[in-house]
Amino acid sequence: MTDASTFITTTLEGDTLDLVCWRELGTTAGGVVEKAYTLNPGLADLGPTLPGGIDVVLPVIDTQTPQTIATVSLWS
């Protein structure tokens, strides 16, 4: 069951949950993968590589906040 803060996607053969999060949400940051495991009890029991055709509930993330990436300047 989903609400406005979640949506359902289906795995492809050989997917990992972090790959599904990256493909569908564009990120794995901010605890997204951990939230997905919480929303899908028993998913971890399937192992690290998921079979195809599994419905996975993912959290809707706020895409309005720009993500910043810390960079290092070697020559400053």
N, CA, C, O and CB atoms as a CASP TS submission, in Angstrom:
PFRMAT TS
TARGET T0000
AUTHOR 0000-0000-0000
METHOD Language model
MODEL 1
PARENT N/A
ATOM      1  N   MET     1       0.844  -1.183   0.000  1.00  0.00           N
ATOM      2  CA  MET     1       0.000   0.000   0.000  1.00  0.00           C
ATOM      3  C   MET     1       0.884   1.239   0.000  1.00  0.00           C
ATOM      4  O   MET     1       1.875   1.301   0.727  1.00  0.00           O
ATOM      5  CB  MET     1      -0.957   0.002   1.219  1.00  0.00           C
ATOM      6  N   THR     2       0.530   2.210  -0.802  1.00  0.00           N
ATOM      7  CA  THR     2       1.319   3.437  -0.881  1.00  0.00           C
ATOM      8  C   THR     2       0.454   4.633  -0.529  1.00  0.00           C
ATOM      9  O   THR     2      -0.774   4.546  -0.525  1.00  0.00           O
ATOM     10  CB  THR     2       1.928   3.611  -2.286  1.00  0.00           C
ATOM     11  N   ASP     3       1.091   5.728  -0.240  1.00  0.00           N
ATOM     12  CA  ASP     3       0.411   6.998  -0.030  1.00  0.00           C
ATOM     13  C   ASP     3       1.155   8.052  -0.842  1.00  0.00           C
ATOM     14  O   ASP     3       1.955   7.707  -1.712  1.00  0.00           O
ATOM     15  CB  ASP     3       0.353   7.380   1.497  1.00  0.00           C
ATOM     16  N   ALA     4       0.907   9.308  -0.577  1.00  0.00           N
ATOM     17  CA  ALA     4       1.524  10.377  -1.365  1.00  0.00           C
ATOM     18  C   ALA     4       3.027  10.475  -1.161  1.00  0.00           C
ATOM     19  O   ALA     4       3.718  11.118  -1.951  1.00  0.00           O
ATOM     20  CB  ALA     4       0.889  11.695  -1.023  1.00  0.00           C
ATOM     21  N   SER     5       3.542   9.845  -0.110  1.00  0.00           N
ATOM     22  CA  SER     5       4.977   9.932   0.149  1.00  0.00           C
ATOM     23  C   SER     5       5.749   8.716  -0.375  1.00  0.00           C
ATOM     24  O   SER     5       6.953   8.601  -0.148  1.00  0.00           O
ATOM     25  CB  SER     5       5.219  10.084   1.635  1.00  0.00           C
ATOM     26  N   THR     6       5.055   7.809  -1.076  1.00  0.00           N
ATOM     27  CA  THR     6       5.706   6.620  -1.629  1.00  0.00           C
ATOM     28  C   THR     6       5.162   6.307  -3.019  1.00  0.00           C
ATOM     29  O   THR     6       4.107   6.806  -3.410  1.00  0.00           O
ATOM     30  CB  THR     6       5.508   5.410  -0.695  1.00  0.00           C
ATOM     31  N   PHE     7       5.893   5.474  -3.762  1.00  0.00           N
ATOM     32  CA  PHE     7       5.403   4.957  -5.034  1.00  0.00           C
ATOM     33  C   PHE     7       5.984   3.569  -5.249  1.00  0.00           C
ATOM     34  O   PHE     7       6.935   3.181  -4.570  1.00  0.00           O
ATOM     35  CB  PHE     7       5.773   5.907  -6.212  1.00  0.00           C
ATOM     36  N   ILE     8       5.424   2.824  -6.184  1.00  0.00           N
ATOM     37  CA  ILE     8       5.845   1.443  -6.438  1.00  0.00           C
ATOM     38  C   ILE     8       6.545   1.358  -7.784  1.00  0.00           C
ATOM     39  O   ILE     8       6.100   1.947  -8.769  1.00  0.00           O
ATOM     40  CB  ILE     8       4.635   0.479  -6.397  1.00  0.00           C
ATOM     41  N   THR     9       7.636   0.624  -7.813  1.00  0.00           N
ATOM     42  CA  THR     9       8.339   0.305  -9.050  1.00  0.00           C
ATOM     43  C   THR     9       8.604  -1.198  -9.056  1.00  0.00           C
ATOM     44  O   THR     9       8.452  -1.860  -8.029  1.00  0.00           O
ATOM     45  CB  THR     9       9.677   1.124  -9.184  1.00  0.00           C
ATOM     46  N   THR    10       8.991  -1.729 -10.188  1.00  0.00           N
ATOM     47  CA  THR    10       9.236  -3.158 -10.325  1.00  0.00           C
ATOM     48  C   THR    10      10.695  -3.395 -10.683  1.00  0.00           C
ATOM     49  O   THR    10      11.265  -2.696 -11.521  1.00  0.00           O
ATOM     50  CB  THR    10       8.307  -3.775 -11.391  1.00  0.00           C
ATOM     51  N   THR    11      11.295  -4.400 -10.030  1.00  0.00           N
ATOM     52  CA  THR    11      12.705  -4.693 -10.261  1.00  0.00           C
ATOM     53  C   THR    11      12.920  -5.375 -11.602  1.00  0.00           C
ATOM     54  O   THR    11      12.021  -6.013 -12.150  1.00  0.00           O
ATOM     55  CB  THR    11      13.253  -5.563  -9.144  1.00  0.00           C
ATOM     56  N   LEU    12      14.129  -5.225 -12.112  1.00  0.00           N
ATOM     57  CA  LEU    12      14.601  -5.973 -13.268  1.00  0.00           C
ATOM     58  C   LEU    12      15.512  -7.081 -12.749  1.00  0.00           C
ATOM     59  O   LEU    12      16.100  -6.937 -11.677  1.00  0.00           O
ATOM     60  CB  LEU    12      15.350  -5.041 -14.298  1.00  0.00           C
ATOM     61  N   GLU    13      15.637  -8.148 -13.462  1.00  0.00           N
ATOM     62  CA  GLU    13      16.487  -9.262 -13.047  1.00  0.00           C
ATOM     63  C   GLU    13      17.906  -8.765 -12.758  1.00  0.00           C
ATOM     64  O   GLU    13      18.523  -8.109 -13.597  1.00  0.00           O
ATOM     65  CB  GLU    13      16.511 -10.365 -14.134  1.00  0.00           C
ATOM     66  N   GLY    14      18.416  -9.085 -11.561  1.00  0.00           N
ATOM     67  CA  GLY    14      19.771  -8.709 -11.192  1.00  0.00           C
ATOM     68  C   GLY    14      19.907  -7.352 -10.517  1.00  0.00           C
ATOM     69  O   GLY    14      21.015  -6.950 -10.161  1.00  0.00           O
ATOM     70  N   ASP    15      18.790  -6.635 -10.332  1.00  0.00           N
ATOM     71  CA  ASP    15      18.849  -5.345  -9.644  1.00  0.00           C
ATOM     72  C   ASP    15      19.285  -5.509  -8.198  1.00  0.00           C
ATOM     73  O   ASP    15      19.063  -6.552  -7.582  1.00  0.00           O
ATOM     74  CB  ASP    15      17.493  -4.649  -9.702  1.00  0.00           C
ATOM     75  N   THR    16      19.903  -4.474  -7.670  1.00  0.00           N
ATOM     76  CA  THR    16      20.118  -4.337  -6.235  1.00  0.00           C
ATOM     77  C   THR    16      19.237  -3.169  -5.804  1.00  0.00           C
ATOM     78  O   THR    16      18.839  -2.350  -6.634  1.00  0.00           O
ATOM     79  CB  THR    16      21.659  -4.101  -5.870  1.00  0.00           C
ATOM     80  N   LEU    17      18.934  -3.090  -4.520  1.00  0.00           N
ATOM     81  CA  LEU    17      18.039  -2.013  -4.077  1.00  0.00           C
ATOM     82  C   LEU    17      18.667  -0.646  -4.297  1.00  0.00           C
ATOM     83  O   LEU    17      17.962   0.299  -4.651  1.00  0.00           O
ATOM     84  CB  LEU    17      17.682  -2.187  -2.599  1.00  0.00           C
ATOM     85  N   ASP    18      19.962  -0.518  -4.097  1.00  0.00           N
ATOM     86  CA  ASP    18      20.582   0.787  -4.332  1.00  0.00           C
ATOM     87  C   ASP    18      20.535   1.168  -5.811  1.00  0.00           C
ATOM     88  O   ASP    18      20.412   2.350  -6.133  1.00  0.00           O
ATOM     89  CB  ASP    18      22.032   0.782  -3.840  1.00  0.00           C
ATOM     90  N   LEU    19      20.630   0.197  -6.710  1.00  0.00           N
ATOM     91  CA  LEU    19      20.505   0.478  -8.141  1.00  0.00           C
ATOM     92  C   LEU    19      19.082   0.922  -8.480  1.00  0.00           C
ATOM     93  O   LEU    19      18.895   1.845  -9.273  1.00  0.00           O
ATOM     94  CB  LEU    19      20.889  -0.765  -8.972  1.00  0.00           C
ATOM     95  N   VAL    20      18.090   0.281  -7.894  1.00  0.00           N
ATOM     96  CA  VAL    20      16.694   0.670  -8.114  1.00  0.00           C
ATOM     97  C   VAL    20      16.478   2.105  -7.624  1.00  0.00           C
ATOM     98  O   VAL    20      15.841   2.906  -8.308  1.00  0.00           O
ATOM     99  CB  VAL    20      15.723  -0.311  -7.385  1.00  0.00           C
ATOM    100  N   CYS    21      17.006   2.425  -6.446  1.00  0.00           N
ATOM    101  CA  CYS    21      16.880   3.788  -5.923  1.00  0.00           C
ATOM    102  C   CYS    21      17.564   4.795  -6.840  1.00  0.00           C
ATOM    103  O   CYS    21      17.016   5.863  -7.114  1.00  0.00           O
ATOM    104  CB  CYS    21      17.474   3.878  -4.513  1.00  0.00           C
ATOM    105  N   TRP    22      18.750   4.458  -7.311  1.00  0.00           N
ATOM    106  CA  TRP    22      19.482   5.365  -8.213  1.00  0.00           C
ATOM    107  C   TRP    22      18.709   5.572  -9.513  1.00  0.00           C
ATOM    108  O   TRP    22      18.570   6.700  -9.986  1.00  0.00           O
ATOM    109  CB  TRP    22      20.893   4.809  -8.518  1.00  0.00           C
ATOM    110  N   ARG    23      18.209   4.479 -10.088  1.00  0.00           N
ATOM    111  CA  ARG    23      17.493   4.560 -11.366  1.00  0.00           C
ATOM    112  C   ARG    23      16.184   5.342 -11.220  1.00  0.00           C
ATOM    113  O   ARG    23      15.870   6.173 -12.073  1.00  0.00           O
ATOM    114  CB  ARG    23      17.203   3.147 -11.906  1.00  0.00           C
ATOM    115  N   GLU    24      15.432   5.095 -10.173  1.00  0.00           N
ATOM    116  CA  GLU    24      14.112   5.698 -10.020  1.00  0.00           C
ATOM    117  C   GLU    24      14.136   7.067  -9.344  1.00  0.00           C
ATOM    118  O   GLU    24      13.321   7.931  -9.668  1.00  0.00           O
ATOM    119  CB  GLU    24      13.234   4.778  -9.237  1.00  0.00           C
ATOM    120  N   LEU    25      15.062   7.270  -8.411  1.00  0.00           N
ATOM    121  CA  LEU    25      15.084   8.511  -7.639  1.00  0.00           C
ATOM    122  C   LEU    25      16.248   9.422  -8.012  1.00  0.00           C
ATOM    123  O   LEU    25      16.227  10.613  -7.699  1.00  0.00           O
ATOM    124  CB  LEU    25      15.147   8.194  -6.170  1.00  0.00           C
ATOM    125  N   GLY    26      17.264   8.873  -8.678  1.00  0.00           N
ATOM    126  CA  GLY    26      18.416   9.668  -9.062  1.00  0.00           C
ATOM    127  C   GLY    26      19.430   9.860  -7.959  1.00  0.00           C
ATOM    128  O   GLY    26      20.372  10.638  -8.109  1.00  0.00           O
ATOM    129  N   THR    27      19.248   9.157  -6.845  1.00  0.00           N
ATOM    130  CA  THR    27      20.174   9.295  -5.721  1.00  0.00           C
ATOM    131  C   THR    27      20.049   8.099  -4.783  1.00  0.00           C
ATOM    132  O   THR    27      19.047   7.385  -4.771  1.00  0.00           O
ATOM    133  CB  THR    27      19.909  10.609  -4.954  1.00  0.00           C
ATOM    134  N   THR    28      21.099   7.913  -4.008  1.00  0.00           N
ATOM    135  CA  THR    28      21.043   6.951  -2.905  1.00  0.00           C
ATOM    136  C   THR    28      21.388   7.666  -1.601  1.00  0.00           C
ATOM    137  O   THR    28      21.527   7.033  -0.555  1.00  0.00           O
ATOM    138  CB  THR    28      22.014   5.753  -3.153  1.00  0.00           C
ATOM    139  N   ALA    29      21.524   8.981  -1.672  1.00  0.00           N
ATOM    140  CA  ALA    29      21.908   9.786  -0.501  1.00  0.00           C
ATOM    141  C   ALA    29      20.715  10.022   0.415  1.00  0.00           C
ATOM    142  O   ALA    29      19.560   9.834   0.032  1.00  0.00           O
ATOM    143  CB  ALA    29      22.502  11.135  -0.943  1.00  0.00           C
ATOM    144  N   GLY    30      21.028  10.436   1.624  1.00  0.00           N
ATOM    145  CA  GLY    30      19.981  10.822   2.559  1.00  0.00           C
ATOM    146  C   GLY    30      19.200   9.669   3.155  1.00  0.00           C
ATOM    147  O   GLY    30      18.075   9.852   3.619  1.00  0.00           O
ATOM    148  N   GLY    31      19.789   8.482   3.145  1.00  0.00           N
ATOM    149  CA  GLY    31      19.108   7.345   3.747  1.00  0.00           C
ATOM    150  C   GLY    31      17.994   6.761   2.902  1.00  0.00           C
ATOM    151  O   GLY    31      17.124   6.063   3.423  1.00  0.00           O
ATOM    152  N   VAL    32      18.005   7.038   1.593  1.00  0.00           N
ATOM    153  CA  VAL    32      16.948   6.560   0.714  1.00  0.00           C
ATOM    154  C   VAL    32      16.881   5.031   0.705  1.00  0.00           C
ATOM    155  O   VAL    32      15.795   4.458   0.786  1.00  0.00           O
ATOM    156  CB  VAL    32      17.165   7.087  -0.704  1.00  0.00           C
ATOM    157  N   VAL    33      18.027   4.376   0.609  1.00  0.00           N
ATOM    158  CA  VAL    33      18.043   2.910   0.561  1.00  0.00           C
ATOM    159  C   VAL    33      17.518   2.338   1.875  1.00  0.00           C
ATOM    160  O   VAL    33      16.741   1.383   1.873  1.00  0.00           O
ATOM    161  CB  VAL    33      19.474   2.384   0.278  1.00  0.00           C
ATOM    162  N   GLU    34      17.933   2.912   2.979  1.00  0.00           N
ATOM    163  CA  GLU    34      17.467   2.453   4.289  1.00  0.00           C
ATOM    164  C   GLU    34      15.961   2.635   4.426  1.00  0.00           C
ATOM    165  O   GLU    34      15.278   1.761   4.959  1.00  0.00           O
ATOM    166  CB  GLU    34      18.191   3.206   5.412  1.00  0.00           C
ATOM    167  N   LYS    35      15.434   3.772   3.945  1.00  0.00           N
ATOM    168  CA  LYS    35      13.989   4.007   3.977  1.00  0.00           C
ATOM    169  C   LYS    35      13.265   2.974   3.122  1.00  0.00           C
ATOM    170  O   LYS    35      12.193   2.495   3.492  1.00  0.00           O
ATOM    171  CB  LYS    35      13.657   5.433   3.487  1.00  0.00           C
ATOM    172  N   ALA    36      13.859   2.628   1.967  1.00  0.00           N
ATOM    173  CA  ALA    36      13.244   1.633   1.093  1.00  0.00           C
ATOM    174  C   ALA    36      13.190   0.268   1.774  1.00  0.00           C
ATOM    175  O   ALA    36      12.192  -0.444   1.657  1.00  0.00           O
ATOM    176  CB  ALA    36      14.014   1.535  -0.229  1.00  0.00           C
ATOM    177  N   TYR    37      14.256  -0.100   2.483  1.00  0.00           N
ATOM    178  CA  TYR    37      14.222  -1.364   3.233  1.00  0.00           C
ATOM    179  C   TYR    37      13.139  -1.333   4.303  1.00  0.00           C
ATOM    180  O   TYR    37      12.470  -2.341   4.527  1.00  0.00           O
ATOM    181  CB  TYR    37      15.591  -1.647   3.879  1.00  0.00           C
ATOM    182  N   THR    38      12.954  -0.203   4.963  1.00  0.00           N
ATOM    183  CA  THR    38      11.916  -0.074   5.981  1.00  0.00           C
ATOM    184  C   THR    38      10.519  -0.215   5.370  1.00  0.00           C
ATOM    185  O   THR    38       9.628  -0.814   5.971  1.00  0.00           O
ATOM    186  CB  THR    38      12.045   1.275   6.700  1.00  0.00           C
ATOM    187  N   LEU    39      10.340   0.341   4.176  1.00  0.00           N
ATOM    188  CA  LEU    39       9.046   0.269   3.498  1.00  0.00           C
ATOM    189  C   LEU    39       8.750  -1.113   2.915  1.00  0.00           C
ATOM    190  O   LEU    39       7.605  -1.404   2.567  1.00  0.00           O
ATOM    191  CB  LEU    39       8.991   1.299   2.399  1.00  0.00           C
ATOM    192  N   ASN    40       9.776  -1.968   2.805  1.00  0.00           N
ATOM    193  CA  ASN    40       9.630  -3.284   2.178  1.00  0.00           C
ATOM    194  C   ASN    40      10.113  -4.389   3.100  1.00  0.00           C
ATOM    195  O   ASN    40      11.179  -4.959   2.864  1.00  0.00           O
ATOM    196  CB  ASN    40      10.398  -3.336   0.859  1.00  0.00           C
ATOM    197  N   PRO    41       9.352  -4.710   4.155  1.00  0.00           N
ATOM    198  CA  PRO    41       9.770  -5.776   5.061  1.00  0.00           C
ATOM    199  C   PRO    41       9.968  -7.081   4.296  1.00  0.00           C
ATOM    200  O   PRO    41       9.155  -7.436   3.444  1.00  0.00           O
ATOM    201  CB  PRO    41       8.737  -5.968   6.185  1.00  0.00           C
ATOM    202  N   GLY    42      11.044  -7.787   4.602  1.00  0.00           N
ATOM    203  CA  GLY    42      11.337  -9.061   3.954  1.00  0.00           C
ATOM    204  C   GLY    42      12.141  -8.954   2.673  1.00  0.00           C
ATOM    205  O   GLY    42      12.595  -9.968   2.143  1.00  0.00           O
ATOM    206  N   LEU    43      12.327  -7.746   2.168  1.00  0.00           N
ATOM    207  CA  LEU    43      13.080  -7.572   0.920  1.00  0.00           C
ATOM    208  C   LEU    43      14.534  -8.001   1.091  1.00  0.00           C
ATOM    209  O   LEU    43      15.115  -8.598   0.185  1.00  0.00           O
ATOM    210  CB  LEU    43      13.018  -6.109   0.456  1.00  0.00           C
ATOM    211  N   ALA    44      15.112  -7.705   2.227  1.00  0.00           N
ATOM    212  CA  ALA    44      16.509  -8.084   2.489  1.00  0.00           C
ATOM    213  C   ALA    44      16.676  -9.594   2.510  1.00  0.00           C
ATOM    214  O   ALA    44      17.767 -10.094   2.236  1.00  0.00           O
ATOM    215  CB  ALA    44      16.986  -7.489   3.818  1.00  0.00           C
ATOM    216  N   ASP    45      15.626 -10.326   2.828  1.00  0.00           N
ATOM    217  CA  ASP    45      15.697 -11.786   2.859  1.00  0.00           C
ATOM    218  C   ASP    45      15.909 -12.389   1.466  1.00  0.00           C
ATOM    219  O   ASP    45      16.306 -13.548   1.346  1.00  0.00           O
ATOM    220  CB  ASP    45      14.427 -12.351   3.474  1.00  0.00           C
ATOM    221  N   LEU    46      15.646 -11.612   0.422  1.00  0.00           N
ATOM    222  CA  LEU    46      15.834 -12.091  -0.954  1.00  0.00           C
ATOM    223  C   LEU    46      17.294 -12.068  -1.384  1.00  0.00           C
ATOM    224  O   LEU    46      17.642 -12.616  -2.430  1.00  0.00           O
ATOM    225  CB  LEU    46      15.012 -11.254  -1.913  1.00  0.00           C
ATOM    226  N   GLY    47      18.151 -11.435  -0.585  1.00  0.00           N
ATOM    227  CA  GLY    47      19.569 -11.365  -0.913  1.00  0.00           C
ATOM    228  C   GLY    47      19.920 -10.039  -1.548  1.00  0.00           C
ATOM    229  O   GLY    47      19.043  -9.211  -1.795  1.00  0.00           O
ATOM    230  N   PRO    48      21.213  -9.830  -1.817  1.00  0.00           N
ATOM    231  CA  PRO    48      21.653  -8.543  -2.366  1.00  0.00           C
ATOM    232  C   PRO    48      21.208  -8.313  -3.810  1.00  0.00           C
ATOM    233  O   PRO    48      20.970  -7.174  -4.212  1.00  0.00           O
ATOM    234  CB  PRO    48      23.153  -8.448  -2.290  1.00  0.00           C
ATOM    235  N   THR    49      21.097  -9.386  -4.588  1.00  0.00           N
ATOM    236  CA  THR    49      20.640  -9.272  -5.971  1.00  0.00           C
ATOM    237  C   THR    49      19.191  -9.732  -6.034  1.00  0.00           C
ATOM    238  O   THR    49      18.873 -10.864  -5.669  1.00  0.00           O
ATOM    239  CB  THR    49      21.539 -10.109  -6.941  1.00  0.00           C
ATOM    240  N   LEU    50      18.322  -8.854  -6.495  1.00  0.00           N
ATOM    241  CA  LEU    50      16.897  -9.132  -6.487  1.00  0.00           C
ATOM    242  C   LEU    50      16.450  -9.809  -7.782  1.00  0.00           C
ATOM    243  O   LEU    50      16.996  -9.537  -8.851  1.00  0.00           O
ATOM    244  CB  LEU    50      16.117  -7.846  -6.273  1.00  0.00           C
ATOM    245  N   PRO    51      15.453 -10.692  -7.681  1.00  0.00           N
ATOM    246  CA  PRO    51      14.887 -11.266  -8.895  1.00  0.00           C
ATOM    247  C   PRO    51      14.055 -10.215  -9.631  1.00  0.00           C
ATOM    248  O   PRO    51      13.650  -9.217  -9.035  1.00  0.00           O
ATOM    249  CB  PRO    51      14.026 -12.505  -8.563  1.00  0.00           C
ATOM    250  N   GLY    52      13.807 -10.429 -10.886  1.00  0.00           N
ATOM    251  CA  GLY    52      12.977  -9.515 -11.660  1.00  0.00           C
ATOM    252  C   GLY    52      11.516  -9.672 -11.291  1.00  0.00           C
ATOM    253  O   GLY    52      11.081 -10.739 -10.858  1.00  0.00           O
ATOM    254  N   GLY    53      10.761  -8.592 -11.469  1.00  0.00           N
ATOM    255  CA  GLY    53       9.326  -8.633 -11.264  1.00  0.00           C
ATOM    256  C   GLY    53       8.858  -8.419  -9.835  1.00  0.00           C
ATOM    257  O   GLY    53       7.683  -8.629  -9.538  1.00  0.00           O
ATOM    258  N   ILE    54       9.754  -8.005  -8.943  1.00  0.00           N
ATOM    259  CA  ILE    54       9.386  -7.744  -7.558  1.00  0.00           C
ATOM    260  C   ILE    54       8.911  -6.294  -7.451  1.00  0.00           C
ATOM    261  O   ILE    54       9.622  -5.382  -7.873  1.00  0.00           O
ATOM    262  CB  ILE    54      10.586  -8.019  -6.591  1.00  0.00           C
ATOM    263  N   ASP    55       7.723  -6.070  -6.894  1.00  0.00           N
ATOM    264  CA  ASP    55       7.250  -4.710  -6.648  1.00  0.00           C
ATOM    265  C   ASP    55       7.949  -4.168  -5.408  1.00  0.00           C
ATOM    266  O   ASP    55       7.965  -4.811  -4.359  1.00  0.00           O
ATOM    267  CB  ASP    55       5.699  -4.673  -6.474  1.00  0.00           C
ATOM    268  N   VAL    56       8.526  -2.979  -5.543  1.00  0.00           N
ATOM    269  CA  VAL    56       9.263  -2.348  -4.458  1.00  0.00           C
ATOM    270  C   VAL    56       8.655  -0.976  -4.200  1.00  0.00           C
ATOM    271  O   VAL    56       8.467  -0.188  -5.127  1.00  0.00           O
ATOM    272  CB  VAL    56      10.782  -2.235  -4.796  1.00  0.00           C
ATOM    273  N   VAL    57       8.349  -0.697  -2.944  1.00  0.00           N
ATOM    274  CA  VAL    57       7.836   0.607  -2.549  1.00  0.00           C
ATOM    275  C   VAL    57       9.029   1.515  -2.250  1.00  0.00           C
ATOM    276  O   VAL    57       9.898   1.169  -1.451  1.00  0.00           O
ATOM    277  CB  VAL    57       6.883   0.493  -1.309  1.00  0.00           C
ATOM    278  N   LEU    58       9.059   2.675  -2.900  1.00  0.00           N
ATOM    279  CA  LEU    58      10.138   3.640  -2.698  1.00  0.00           C
ATOM    280  C   LEU    58       9.582   4.940  -2.139  1.00  0.00           C
ATOM    281  O   LEU    58       8.440   5.302  -2.420  1.00  0.00           O
ATOM    282  CB  LEU    58      10.891   3.902  -4.015  1.00  0.00           C
ATOM    283  N   PRO    59      10.390   5.645  -1.346  1.00  0.00           N
ATOM    284  CA  PRO    59       9.930   6.940  -0.826  1.00  0.00           C
ATOM    285  C   PRO    59      10.012   8.015  -1.906  1.00  0.00           C
ATOM    286  O   PRO    59      10.901   7.989  -2.757  1.00  0.00           O
ATOM    287  CB  PRO    59      10.765   7.360   0.404  1.00  0.00           C
ATOM    288  N   VAL    60       9.091   8.941  -1.861  1.00  0.00           N
ATOM    289  CA  VAL    60       9.167  10.116  -2.721  1.00  0.00           C
ATOM    290  C   VAL    60      10.116  11.081  -2.037  1.00  0.00           C
ATOM    291  O   VAL    60       9.967  11.369  -0.849  1.00  0.00           O
ATOM    292  CB  VAL    60       7.746  10.767  -2.972  1.00  0.00           C
ATOM    293  N   ILE    61      11.087  11.579  -2.776  1.00  0.00           N
ATOM    294  CA  ILE    61      12.055  12.498  -2.187  1.00  0.00           C
ATOM    295  C   ILE    61      11.821  13.903  -2.715  1.00  0.00           C
ATOM    296  O   ILE    61      11.255  14.090  -3.792  1.00  0.00           O
ATOM    297  CB  ILE    61      13.497  12.043  -2.485  1.00  0.00           C
ATOM    298  N   ASP    62      12.257  14.876  -1.953  1.00  0.00           N
ATOM    299  CA  ASP    62      12.133  16.277  -2.330  1.00  0.00           C
ATOM    300  C   ASP    62      13.200  16.601  -3.358  1.00  0.00           C
ATOM    301  O   ASP    62      14.388  16.633  -3.038  1.00  0.00           O
ATOM    302  CB  ASP    62      12.254  17.206  -1.093  1.00  0.00           C
ATOM    303  N   THR    63      12.781  16.841  -4.588  1.00  0.00           N
ATOM    304  CA  THR    63      13.751  17.149  -5.645  1.00  0.00           C
ATOM    305  C   THR    63      13.936  18.645  -5.821  1.00  0.00           C
ATOM    306  O   THR    63      14.714  19.076  -6.672  1.00  0.00           O
ATOM    307  CB  THR    63      13.312  16.529  -6.963  1.00  0.00           C
ATOM    308  N   GLN    64      13.229  19.447  -5.023  1.00  0.00           N
ATOM    309  CA  GLN    64      13.351  20.899  -5.129  1.00  0.00           C
ATOM    310  C   GLN    64      14.627  21.420  -4.498  1.00  0.00           C
ATOM    311  O   GLN    64      15.129  22.476  -4.883  1.00  0.00           O
ATOM    312  CB  GLN    64      12.164  21.566  -4.489  1.00  0.00           C
ATOM    313  N   THR    65      15.157  20.680  -3.522  1.00  0.00           N
ATOM    314  CA  THR    65      16.368  21.119  -2.849  1.00  0.00           C
ATOM    315  C   THR    65      17.583  20.696  -3.667  1.00  0.00           C
ATOM    316  O   THR    65      17.810  19.500  -3.852  1.00  0.00           O
ATOM    317  CB  THR    65      16.442  20.542  -1.415  1.00  0.00           C
ATOM    318  N   PRO    66      18.363  21.644  -4.157  1.00  0.00           N
ATOM    319  CA  PRO    66      19.524  21.262  -4.950  1.00  0.00           C
ATOM    320  C   PRO    66      20.555  20.531  -4.090  1.00  0.00           C
ATOM    321  O   PRO    66      20.792  20.887  -2.936  1.00  0.00           O
ATOM    322  CB  PRO    66      20.155  22.498  -5.599  1.00  0.00           C
ATOM    323  N   GLN    67      21.151  19.515  -4.673  1.00  0.00           N
ATOM    324  CA  GLN    67      22.182  18.772  -3.970  1.00  0.00           C
ATOM    325  C   GLN    67      23.530  19.429  -4.222  1.00  0.00           C
ATOM    326  O   GLN    67      23.847  19.821  -5.345  1.00  0.00           O
ATOM    327  CB  GLN    67      22.199  17.291  -4.412  1.00  0.00           C
ATOM    328  N   THR    68      24.311  19.541  -3.167  1.00  0.00           N
ATOM    329  CA  THR    68      25.659  20.089  -3.324  1.00  0.00           C
ATOM    330  C   THR    68      26.647  18.952  -3.109  1.00  0.00           C
ATOM    331  O   THR    68      26.445  18.071  -2.272  1.00  0.00           O
ATOM    332  CB  THR    68      25.926  21.273  -2.320  1.00  0.00           C
ATOM    333  N   ILE    69      27.686  18.998  -3.864  1.00  0.00           N
ATOM    334  CA  ILE    69      28.729  17.997  -3.773  1.00  0.00           C
ATOM    335  C   ILE    69      29.997  18.677  -3.292  1.00  0.00           C
ATOM    336  O   ILE    69      30.461  19.643  -3.898  1.00  0.00           O
ATOM    337  CB  ILE    69      28.952  17.287  -5.133  1.00  0.00           C
ATOM    338  N   ALA    70      30.550  18.176  -2.211  1.00  0.00           N
ATOM    339  CA  ALA    70      31.792  18.738  -1.700  1.00  0.00           C
ATOM    340  C   ALA    70      32.922  18.430  -2.663  1.00  0.00           C
ATOM    341  O   ALA    70      33.092  17.288  -3.090  1.00  0.00           O
ATOM    342  CB  ALA    70      32.109  18.191  -0.296  1.00  0.00           C
ATOM    343  N   THR    71      33.680  19.435  -2.996  1.00  0.00           N
ATOM    344  CA  THR    71      34.810  19.243  -3.897  1.00  0.00           C
ATOM    345  C   THR    71      36.100  19.665  -3.218  1.00  0.00           C
ATOM    346  O   THR    71      36.102  20.452  -2.272  1.00  0.00           O
ATOM    347  CB  THR    71      34.609  20.030  -5.197  1.00  0.00           C
ATOM    348  N   VAL    72      37.164  19.135  -3.712  1.00  0.00           N
ATOM    349  CA  VAL    72      38.493  19.460  -3.187  1.00  0.00           C
ATOM    350  C   VAL    72      39.311  20.058  -4.313  1.00  0.00           C
ATOM    351  O   VAL    72      39.368  19.507  -5.413  1.00  0.00           O
ATOM    352  CB  VAL    72      39.202  18.200  -2.588  1.00  0.00           C
ATOM    353  N   SER    73      39.931  21.161  -4.042  1.00  0.00           N
ATOM    354  CA  SER    73      40.800  21.798  -5.033  1.00  0.00           C
ATOM    355  C   SER    73      42.236  21.420  -4.719  1.00  0.00           C
ATOM    356  O   SER    73      42.739  21.705  -3.632  1.00  0.00           O
ATOM    357  CB  SER    73      40.618  23.353  -5.041  1.00  0.00           C
ATOM    358  N   LEU    74      42.881  20.791  -5.656  1.00  0.00           N
ATOM    359  CA  LEU    74      44.260  20.393  -5.449  1.00  0.00           C
ATOM    360  C   LEU    74      45.243  21.544  -5.648  1.00  0.00           C
ATOM    361  O   LEU    74      46.344  21.531  -5.098  1.00  0.00           O
ATOM    362  CB  LEU    74      44.605  19.267  -6.377  1.00  0.00           C
ATOM    363  N   TRP    75      44.841  22.535  -6.434  1.00  0.00           N
ATOM    364  CA  TRP    75      45.720  23.664  -6.709  1.00  0.00           C
ATOM    365  C   TRP    75      44.993  24.969  -6.373  1.00  0.00           C
ATOM    366  O   TRP    75      44.374  25.593  -7.235  1.00  0.00           O
ATOM    367  CB  TRP    75      46.181  23.656  -8.193  1.00  0.00           C
ATOM    368  N   SER    76      45.083  25.360  -5.115  1.00  0.00           N
ATOM    369  CA  SER    76      44.400  26.594  -4.735  1.00  0.00           C
ATOM    370  C   SER    76      45.359  27.652  -4.246  1.00  0.00           C
ATOM    371  O   SER    76      44.935  28.751  -3.888  1.00  0.00           O
ATOM    372  CB  SER    76      43.376  26.316  -3.672  1.00  0.00           C
TER
END
